[in-house]
Amino acid sequence: MKRAKKSSVWDHFTKKNETDVSCNLCDTVLKYSSSTSSMMYHLKTRHPQASSGEKGSQSQPTVSSMLAGRKCDKQRSETITQKICGMVEKDMLPLDFVSGEGFLELIQFLEPNYIVPSRQTITTRIEERFVKKKNELKARLYRARCVAITTDCWTALTTESYVTVTCHWTDKDWQVKSAVLLTKSMPGRHTADNLAATLNEAVDAWGMTGKVVACVHDNANNIVAANIPERVDWVSVACFAHTLQLAINDAFKQFVYKVISAAGKLVRHFNHSTVACKALEAKQEQMPLPKHKLIQSCKTRWNSVFDMFERLLEQRWAVTAVLSDRTVTKLQDARILEIKDEYWAIMADLKPVLETLKCATTIMSSEKTVSISHIYPITFSIINKHMAIATNDRLG
């Protein structure tokens, strides 16, 4: 007698015993007597790609079919929740990110059986993670013999004032470590007493009393006064990079402020005019020049004057061509915006000097190297090599 042909459904199921079968795609266990209808229904509803093939097909199941039937038990659900919290932390995402339609659609596709927690739950989880990491950091600081702190007052785009305190130390392997200890709103006056109180509170809260050997800060009068021996018990250290920047700014005021003003006015014109910006792109294509946008200098962004000068010198002839095109720039505007040849020469002369100062500032701003070891070599190099008076320098 001819043997009956085996159903293709058995390509995806394994018989566990006389009454149970197990799905090879998702480990679901089904009851079985003599009919394969329940197994076929399971394939059609949970693994449609597997059931759409011809009978006897040995095709490999697709990723989507595997995901559709994968179990999302309590342990896996907790892992996903923690990963979401970690993503919000690392990428600094808003908390309502978890309720966004796009995110929910993505999770539904990747893990259909996972229930995304509410914003309140994510907030609670992140607060719990903060407490845990804070305790871990406290333990690490407790093991450190001594630490140094840095502080800075800054203003957000919303005009709210904040103070940030960071901590630096070396571990047993002499690896430099750092951590942000505090970012606190300071709506009141930034007096020396208030700033000193904030620093002392941060040090006490992290159990570092008696361990702080120095506080590095900028040269603002209030923070300098806050770090005197009468208010704190550590050494006050002015930031070398900020001191260097102040010296550069003083030089700008005496010699090149007119050049900076003229260059800034020209860059603002191109950044605020769509017509001029498109014309510049066309000239860059014709010349040809790199398709770079002009850079605006900013008083609070170190090295931005160098960036502005460097980009203008790179795009000089494209910029000049746009200003000379009367279909783009009116004659009256061109006369106001055009930079004198003398100013172009000053920018070219200053470029290598500012490039060196930018390199020095960048090195001194590194978090992973001991910056004090760079001070003397950098200062010696700047004074004796890059700032030395040449025979053709104009004095007076």
Secondary structure, DSSP 8 states (H G I E B T S, - for coil): -------GGGGSEEE-SSSEEEETTT--EEE-SS--HHHHHHHHHH-HHHHTS-TT------HHHHHHH----HHHHHHHHHHHHHHHHHTT--GGGGG-HHHHHHHHHH-TT-----HHHHHHHHHHHHHHHHHHHHHHHHH-S-EEEEEEEEE-TTS-EEEEEEEEEE-TT--EEEEEEEEEE--S---HHHHHHHHHHHHHHTT-TTTEEEEEE-S-HHHHHHTSTTT-SSEEEE-HHHHHHHHHHHHIIIIIHHHHHHHHHHHHHHHH-HHHHHHHHHHHHHTT----------TTSTTHHHHHHHHHHHTHHHHHHHHH-TTTS-HHHHHHH---HHHHHHHHHHHHHHHHHHHHHHHHT-SSS-THHHHHHHHHHIIIIISS--TT----
